[in-house]
Amino acid sequence: MTDILDEIRSVVVGDRVERFQGYDALARRAEGLIGRMQQIESALGANPRDAEEEWHDLATAAEALVAITAAQEAWLADYDAALARTVEQARGDLRSLNIQQGNVNAGDDS
């Protein structure tokens, strides 16, 4: 099984396409957006003069987070499906083994 979580994927975020070198990079982007949103919310708490701009930035970050979260869900669903296929393959391989019935004692050559 190729490691799906290490693939490079492109995600549409807002009006542009961002490329991520693995799932971890996507998760870091989500964490960064959450941090940015927290900063904006703190700034809004001080009633800034440019509140309209801050609200716009908050909305933009929230939209980006929605896109990133959807990409995370899709990526993890692909990973789950690959794991399920691997488990099913392993089960099939185990069922097809020709194993003798009876007791087998480790180290007993008789």
C-alpha positions in Angstrom: 0.0 0.0 0.0 1.4 3.4 -0.9 1.2 5.8 1.9 -1.7 8.0 1.0 -0.9 10.5 3.8 2.4 11.3 2.1 1.0 12.1 -1.3 1.1 15.6 -2.8 -2.4 17.0 -3.2 -3.9 20.2 -4.6 -6.7 21.9 -2.7 -8.8 24.8 -3.9 -8.7 27.4 -1.1 -10.7 30.5 -1.9 -9.8 31.6 -5.4 -6.5 29.8 -5.7 -5.1 26.3 -5.7 -2.6 25.3 -2.9 -0.4 22.2 -3.1 0.3 20.2 0.0 3.3 17.8 0.4 1.4 15.3 2.6 -1.4 15.3 5.1 0.8 16.8 7.8 1.3 20.0 5.7 -2.5 20.2 5.3 -3.0 19.9 9.0 -0.4 22.6 9.7 -2.2 24.9 7.3 -5.4 24.3 9.3 -3.6 25.0 12.5 -2.2 28.2 11.1 -5.7 29.4 10.0 -7.1 28.7 13.4 -4.3 30.7 15.0 -4.9 33.6 12.6 -8.6 33.5 13.4 -7.9 33.7 17.1 -5.6 36.7 16.5 -8.3 38.5 14.5 -10.9 37.7 17.2 -8.6 39.2 19.8 -8.1 42.3 17.7 -11.8 42.7 17.2 -12.3 42.5 21.0 -10.4 45.8 21.2 -12.9 47.6 18.9 -10.4 48.6 16.2 -11.1 51.4 13.8 -10.5 49.0 10.9 -13.0 46.5 12.2 -14.6 46.0 8.8 -11.2 44.9 7.4 -10.7 42.6 10.4 -14.2 41.0 9.9 -13.4 40.5 6.2 -10.1 38.8 7.1 -11.9 36.6 9.6 -14.5 35.6 7.1 -11.8 34.8 4.5 -9.8 32.7 7.0 -13.0 30.8 8.0 -13.8 30.1 4.3 -10.3 28.8 3.8 -10.6 26.6 7.0 -13.8 25.1 5.6 -12.0 24.1 2.4 -9.0 22.7 4.3 -11.3 20.7 6.6 -13.2 19.2 3.6 -9.9 18.2 2.1 -8.8 16.6 5.3 -12.0 14.6 5.5 -11.6 13.4 1.9 -7.9 12.6 2.4 -8.7 10.5 5.5 -11.6 8.8 3.8 -9.1 7.7 1.0 -6.7 6.5 3.7 -9.5 4.5 5.4 -10.5 2.9 2.2 -6.9 1.9 1.4 -6.5 0.4 4.9 -9.7 -1.5 4.5 -8.4 -2.9 1.2 -5.1 -3.9 2.8 -6.9 -5.6 5.7 -9.1 -7.5 3.3 -6.1 -8.6 1.2 -4.3 -9.8 4.4 -7.4 -11.8 5.4 -7.6 -13.4 2.0 -3.9 -14.2 2.1 -4.3 -15.8 5.5 -7.3 -17.9 4.4 -5.4 -19.2 1.4 -2.4 -20.5 3.4 -2.1 -24.3 3.5 -1.7 -24.8 7.2 -1.5 -28.3 8.7 -3.9 -29.1 11.5 -2.7 -30.2 14.9 -0.3 -29.1 17.6 2.9 -27.6 16.6 5.4 -27.2 19.5 8.1 -24.6 19.0 11.5 -26.2 18.8 10.1 -29.8 18.6 11.6 -31.5 15.6 9.9 -34.9 16.1 
